[in-house]
Amino acid sequence: MLFKEHFKALTGFAQKFLPDHDEAKGVVHEVFVLLWEKFDNLEEDTNHRSYLYTAVRNRCLNVIRDKKKLVQLNPAHNEIIEDNHDHLEVKELEIEIAMAIDSLPEKCREVFEKSRLEGLKYGEIAEKMNISVKTVEAQMSKALKIMREHLAEFLSLLFFLILK
């Protein structure tokens, strides 16, 4: 059931890291095999969707890392590889931000998206959603707290990319 429900989306997710469709499918297959082998040992309350996306991301990053080990570079290619590495870090950060936004409770996510993605002011959000400005403020505060917690490990990466 998990395979049928998530395989296609996970393959698309993997292709953000690995453009080769067959390679992305292979990674997703490997993750499902690992999940099958570990399924009985997982906690009952495990969020399988989150587990699958994290496992696919980690496996894709491992594949990329392993490919770099196999490639012999000459000094002229180092600059190109660094640019690709920076691009990969930015892409990973974008994916993590999207996952963090998706993890927000529905109303909280809606308020966050209207504020940060659509650029609406709190009064406009309150009017559109038919809620009070205080509720908008509370939902934004909650959203930002959850986002900070979810993205804590990426703050140093974000800081580094901004300085660069």
N, C-alpha and C positions, 0 to 999 in steps of 0.2 A: 504494500500500500504506500509506504514512504517513497519507494523507488518510482512508482507510477506518478505520484503527486509532485515530486521534486526534481526528477532527473533532468527534464528539459530546462528548467530555470537554473539549476546548478551548472549545467553545461554552458549556458549563456554567461553565467557568472564567471566560470573558469576561463572562458574565452577573453575576458577582460584582461587576464594575465597572460594567457597562452593563446595567441591568435590562431594556431593550428587547431581546427575543429576536432580532428581525430585525437590529438594529444589531450585536448580539454575533456573529451568524452572518456578517454582512458583514465584520467585523473579522477573523474566523478565515479567511474566504475570501481576504481581502487578504494575510494572512500566508502562506497556502499559495502564492499566486501569487508573492510575493516569494521564498519558499523555492525554488520551481520555477526562477525566473530566476537565483538565486544558487547553485543546487545544485552545478554543476560547479566552482565556485570554493571550496566549503567543504572544510575539511580532511577527510581520510578518517575520522579518529577522532572526528568531531563527534557529540556526543550529540544526535540530532535531537529527541528528546522535550523535553529541557531547552531547546534552541534554540527550539522552537515555543512552549513556555509563556512563556519570557522575551519573545519577540517579541509574543505576544498581549497580555501584560501591558503592555508598553511602548506598543503601538498603542492599547490601551484608555485608558491614561493620556493619550496624545496627543489622543484624541477628547474626553476630559473637559476637558483644557486648552483645546482649540480652542472647545468649547462656551462656556466661561467668557468667552472673548474676544468672542463674539457677543452675549452677554447684557448689556443696559444695566441697571445696578442703581441703585436709589435707596438712600439711607443706611439706611432701615429694613430692607432685605434683607441688609445686610452681615453682621449677626450670624448670621442663618440660614445664609448661605453659609459663614461661618467654622466653624460647627458641622458642616455637611456635609463641609467640607474635613478637619476633625479626624477625622470618622467614616471618611472615605476613607483617611486615613493609617493609622488603626488597622486597617482592613480589609486594606490592603496589607501591613501588618506581620504580621497573622495569616496571610495567604497565604504570605508569605516564610518564616515560621516553619514552616508545614506543609510547604513545599517543602524546607526545610533538614532537617526530620525525615525526609522521604521519601528524601532523598539519603544518609542514613546506611546503612552496611552492615546486613544483616538482623539479626544477633545484637545488634549495637550499638544499633540502633533499638529492638529488643525490650526491652533492658535500660533504655534511656532512657525509653521509654513507661511501663514498669512503675514506674520511680522517680518521674518527674516528672508523669505523667498519672494514674497509679493511686495514687500516694503510698505505695508499698511501700518498706520499709527494705531495705538491701543484703542482710541475712541472709534476709529473706523472698524476695527475688528469686532469690538463690542456691538456696534450697530449691525454689522453684517450677520453676526452669530446670535444676535438677540440675547446678549448676556451683559453683565455689568463690566465696567472698566476694571474694577477690583478683581473680578473673576479672571479677566484677561491677564492682569498683573500676576495673580497667583499661579495661573497656568504657565505663563512664561518663566516664572521663577522656578517652577517644578521642572519644566523642560530643560532649562539651562543647567540645573543641578544634575539631571540624568545625563545630559550630553557631556558635561565635565567628567562625570564618573566613567562613562563609556569610553571617552577619548583620552583619558588620563595618560595612558602609555604613549600616545601619539603627540602630546604637547611638545616634547623636546624636538620631534621631527618637524612639527609645524614651525616652531621657533627657528630651527636651523634653515628651513626652506625660505622663511621670510627674510632672514639675514642674508641669504645667498642672493 
